[in-house]
Amino acid sequence: MNPPKYPPLSARTALQFPKDFVWGVATSSFQIEGGAIEDGKGPSIWDEFCRVPGAIADASDGDIACDHYHRWEGDLDLIASLGVGAYRFSVSWPRVRPSGAGAWNSKGLDFYERLVDGLLLRGIKPYLTLNHWDLPAALQAKGGWANRDTVHRFVEYACQVGQRLGDRVATISTHNEPWVIATLGHEAGVFAPGLKSRALATQVSHHLLLSHGLALQALRAQGCASRLGIVLNLSPMQPVTDSAEDLAKTRLEDGKVVRWYMDPIFMGRYPQDMLEHLGADAPRVEAGDMQHIATPMDFLGINYYTRGMISAGEPWDAQRGGRETTDMGWEIYPEGLTELLLRLHRDYAVPPMYVKENGAAFKDALVDGRVHDTQRTQYIANHIAAVGEALSQGVPMAGYMVWSLLDNFEWASGYEKRFGIVHVDFATQRRTLKDSALWYRDFLQRQKAARTQRHVATTGA
Ligand code: FCB
């Protein structure tokens, strides 16, 4: 396999997107906020998971992270300086309802009010996620997502946030990457809450999906003006060889990651082959659940980082695939994003789609106030081009957001993996725009200039 030769960045820079296409940057509450026990915030399952010896690569935690809880105004100025139209962030459930049930924490809710108003003041549209993994620890003590009660607590939480912010945020996503919560958190046990049971994981995935559908219904019933959807981590799965074994395994992996979530949401049923595969570990589903899960959405969010290369034998080694890999060891494969988007458009009646996360970790060096992160810049530029390619083939794409605005707490990898287009010195909390941020800013300026030129050309005004 020959690695592809990507066009130079200048060619990528000249790409033109539709006028209403949304450009943004993304973060999540636990990864940047800090303020872990401030102003009445309750502990989340990630606060607890960080205390488990060996759970986090550098034994770090989210107590301070990027200190965004205190530095949010400066961070909003930073976002504005990039010229993006959108900022994707998440609300910390235990900050606004410390024990997941019972009293609401007004100081926590006020923080997000200020954040949203601060964005609007700067002309940036807020894109809100309700659950980016930081479940209140008090709910985990009662079984967490494996307990059907949590579904109803989530709907209450969605309604409260909807009432406070729904008139001002552009979109509300219920969950971020339910596959990660279910599989990495409850089957592999490498993410919070660190449990290891396939039966538990499938039940968790069902409750996440159910809570998603019920939250959409409840938000709409209360007249929420935001557009509503979910964010899934999806990858095209490809066999390493054409052998029958590799093909069968590829179909299975596609079933676990893509169809297990897409089929219920868009077709109201779990894939039959997966139910057979799971046998006694299939989730308990009550009458009416599947109709709730299939509640129509206004958009679908997708997080894309790499493809899945599937082998029935030895796991495929991305390092030996001949293409560049990131600091996470993930193969760089932008074409996979086009392939994925085309497939979703072909196989499902998808609403407008956003790439809600895309980006890469590399070992950055801050020298004389600059970070020359050429690989990250190239990564982002080529994935933007991959979205452009899908658009030109008729896929309804509404926006693209870079993961991430800031270097931050990268879950089980701690602070060792840097995904930011803005460098954070965690000792001083100093922020420095990396070259990738400067490229993104210039790219967006060119988009704007090209639009103005087109406008002048067509209207003469
Ligand atoms: C995604 C997560 C996000 C970040 C990136 C690298 O799975 O949604 O929080 O960790 O990966």
Residues whose N, C-alpha, C, O or C-beta is under 5 A from the ligand:
A	BS01	FCB	none
